[in-house]
Amino acid sequence: METFLVKKEEAGNRIDSYVSQKKEELSRVAVQRLIENEKLFVNGKKTKPSYKVQENDKITVEEEKPKEIELKAQNIPLEIIYEDSDMIVVNKPKGMVVHPAVGNLEGTLVNAIMAICKDSLSGIGGEIRPGIVHRIDKDTSGILMVAKNDKAHIALSEQIKNHEVKKTYIALVRGIVKENEATIKMPIGRSTKDRKKMAVVKNGKEAITHFKVIERFPKHNDTLLEVKIETGRTHQIRVHLSQIGYPIIGDTTYSNGKNEWGIVRSMLACKKFML
């Protein structure tokens, strides 16, 4: 169960919008379902999706447990970067979903990891997320850590939560970035115009992205960046770079995806971790 206290500047928002901004993994429809199933309360009382939150309202959310689903191990080729008795680090290819969901139970990273690790995976992530301590977007490639036991899962999760895990990405963006390096600090939350997208929003969660130029390509009007993040908001790098006018090449969600080379993937990859 999670609890939120409404701040003065947040008052007046619909409860479904407010909670979906606080919990970016939940859409407004999902929040409405929680309200209907009496899993969400305002000041200890039932509410309606149309209720507008007031300053100092105490919002409690009890998430519904995911339905148990039977997953199967699949022999999917996967590059292993590192492995020991506690963890495995893999290079997730572009287009691969990290963990299964109803209607998409096969071909995910979890299916592949289950075949590699057999029974040695942490169970903390639950039925549909064994060993998963963090994730990267479907269209983003790069390295990803998976815990083999509960002790490692807890330790890695704490390090990520305390910003002790340093992630470095590389991104090819449209436009010539003028600054050699800079920091983007803009709050990110669910887009009010398109619930499938994230956006820079006033009442979003804090998001901090650092970048520096690796190389500029004036001939093609592109720039290669090294990107580091202090926070791990959904689509953070893609949203931030698009917001300041340098969308990632090939990103069809936060750019038009068009480019002179006909690249059909997002040119963003997780390059390395430092623990």
N, C-alpha and C positions, 0 to 999 in steps of 0.2 A: 504494500500500500504506500502511496506517495501523497504528500500534503503540500499544498501551495497556499500562500497568503497573498491576496490581491493587493497590489500597490496602488497608490493614488492615481498615477498616470495610466494604469491599466483598466481602471473602472470604466464601465460603459460598453465593454466588448461582450459579445454573446459568449456564453459559457462554452459552447462547442468550439468556437474560434479561439478562445483564450487557452483552453486545455491543449488543443492541437498545436498551438504556438509553443507551449511549455514542453510538450512531449512530441517532438517533431516526427517520431515514427508513427504517430496516430493521425489519421485523417479526420476531418469533421464528421464524416459518416461513422467512423469507428467510435468517436466520442459519443455521438448520438446513440449508438448501440449500447454503450456502457451505461448511459443515462436510462435507457429503456429497460435494461436488465438490472437496474438498481445497484450499479457498481460505482456510481459517482454521486457524491453528496456535497451540498453547500451548507456549511454550518451544521452538519449532522442531519440535514433533511434532504428528501428527494427534490429533484428540480426538473426543469424542462429545457430542451435545447435552445429555446428562444430567450431564456433568462439572461439578463445583462448583469455581469458581475459588478459588485460594489467594493469600495475600498475596505480592506480588512476582512473580506469574506474568506473563510477557510474552506478550501476545496480539497476534498479527499478522493483519490482515485484508486480503485482496486481493479487491476487489469484481469481480464478473463484469461484463464490458462489456455494455451493452444491445444487444440484437439490432438490426441495421440495419433500419430501416423507411423506407418511401418516404412522405414528407410532400408534401402539395400546398397551394399557396397558395389561399386562399379569400377572395372579396370579401365580407368581413363588416364591417358598419358599425362604426367604432371612432373615438371622439373623440380627436383628437391635441391634446395640451396644448402641446407644444414639440417642435421638430425642428431638428437641424443636421447637419453632415456626420459627426459622431461618435456621436450618440445620438438616440433618439426617446422622448418621454414621452407615455404614453397614459392614458386614464381607463378602467380595466378595469371592465366592468359586473358586477353580481352574477350569479352562476350560471355564469360563464365560467371554464373550467379554463385555467391558464396554459400548461402544456406538454403535449403528447400523451403517451399511454402505449398499450401494446398493448391493443387493444379500444376505444380512445378516441382515434382518430387525426384526427378532424375537429371543427370548431367551436371550436377552442382559440385562445388569444391568439396562439400561434406561427403558426397557419394564417393568421390575419388579418394579422399583422405581415409575413409572407412576401409577401403580396399588395401591401402598401404599400411595403416596402423593396426588393422584387425581390431582386437578388443582393448588396445591401449590408447584410449582417448578419455579426456575429462568428461564427466557427466553433468558438470555444473551448467553448461549451456542448455541442458534439457534435451528432449527427444529430437528436436529438429536442428539443434545447434551444438552437437557434441564437439568439445575442444575449441570452439570458436571464441576468441577473446576480443577480436576486433574484425572489421571488414573493410573492403574497398569496393567501390561501385562496380557494377557489372561491366561497364565499358572502360574501366580503368585496369590496366595491367600492373604487375609488379609483385613485390614480395609481401608475404602475409604469414604471421605466426599462428601456430595451432598448439594448444596445450595437450599433453599426453596423459596428464593426471590432474586431480583436483588441486593438489598443492601448487603445482606450476600454474594452473589456471588462476588461482587466487593471487599469487605473486605477480603474474603478468598484468592482471586486471588492475591491481593496486598501482603498479608502476605507470600504467597508461592513465589512470585516473589522476595521479599526482604529477602528470606531465614529465615523468622521468624517462619515458620512451621518446626518443627524438626521431621523427620520420622525415625523410628527404625525398622529394618528388622532382621529376623533370617534366617540363611542359613546353610545347611549341605553341606560341600564341600568334594571333593575327595582329599586325601593327608593329611599329618600331617603338619599343618602350624607351622613354627618354631617361628615366632615372636608372642609375647603375644598381641601386638596391633601394628597397622601401618596405614599409609595413602597412598592411591593410587591416584596419580595425573597424569592422562594421557588423552589427548584430544580424544574425540569420534566423529565419523562421519559415514556416510554411507560407507559400505564396497565397495571397487572398484572391488572385485572379485565376490561378490554375493550381488545384490542390495536389497535382502530381509533381509540382516543381517547388523548389525552395527559392527564397529571395531575401534581399536585404530589407528588413522591416524594423520599424521603430521599437516594437516590443519583443523582438527576437532575442535569442540567446547570444551571449558574447562570442565573437569569433575573431581570431587573430591569425593572419597569414603574413609570413615574411617571404620576400623573393629577392633574388639578385640576377642580373643578366649574365648569361654564359657567353652568348654570341648573338649579334644582330645580323640580319640578312636583308639589307636594303633593297636588293634586286627583287626579292619576293615579298617584301613588306611583312616579314615575320621576325620573331625574336624567340630565342631559346632561353628558358628560365630555369633556375634551381629554386625550388619552393619548399619552405618548411612551415609547419603549422603548430601553433601552441594549443589549439582546440581542435576537436574532431567533429564538427557539425556535418550533417548530411550535405554532400555536394559542395562543401566549403570552398575548395580551391576554384572549382568551376564557376560558382556564383560570384566570388570575390573578383576574379580576373575579368569576368564578363562585365561586372558592375563598373569597373574603372576603364572599360573600353578596350580590353585586350582578351577577347574570348579565345578559348582553346580551339585550335584547328581540329575539325572533324567532330566537334561536339554538336550534336543535333538538338539538344535540349536547351542550351543556353547560348547558342549561336545558330546560324542557318545551316551549318555543316558543310557549306560549299567551299571548295578550295581548288586551285589550279592543277593539283596532282591527282584529284579524284580519290583522296583518302577517305575511307568509310569507317574510321574508328577515331575515338577521342585520343589526341596526342598527349596523353597524360599517363605517367607511370610512376609507381612507388619504387624508388631506386635503392634505398637502404634504411636500416634501422640502427639506432644506437641505444643499448640498454645500460 
